[in-house]
């Protein structure tokens, strides 16, 4: 009788352990995945006169001096 009760207790304990492991692994399956933050695109003018869009995270923060029209016209290389 004692052996049967011991087996039942072991099965009960093993059942709780299996349930806990299944519950913990199920949490990772149903957890909402974080979406990467959308990066803001900035339109920039290249040296050869093309407009390109780049991520704003790639730009360095700092220099805020704006380019004058005369400087811009001498900087852009016109295609022949």
C-alpha positions, -999 to +999 in steps of 0.1 A: +000+000+000+028+023+009+045+017-025+013+026-044+009+058-025+046+067-031+041+061-069+010+082-069+029+110-051+057+108-076+033+110-105+016+139-090+049+157-084+061+149-120+028+161-134+033+195-117+068+197-129+058+189-165+029+214-163+053+242-150+078+235-178+050+235-204+037+268-190+070+285-190+078+274-226+043+285-236+049+320-223+077+325-249+055+313-277+026+336-270+047+366-259+041+396-282+072+402-303+086+437-302+087+454-336+117+475-344+111+512-342+104+527-376+132+550-385+125+583-401+139+588-436+155+621-447+159+632-483+195+644-491+211+657-522+243+639-534+273+655-551+262+644-585+227+659-581+206+629-572+181+628-543+185+599-520+167+589-488+187+578-457+179+569-421+180+599-398+199+577-373+229+577-396+233+615-395+255+631-369+239+656-347+258+689-344+266+712-373+235+733-380+250+758-404+229+759-436+245+760-471+239+791-492+226+789-527+259+800-542+278+772-523+253+747-534+256+756-570+293+753-570+292+720-551+268+701-573+285+685-603+263+687-634+262+657-657+275+664-692 
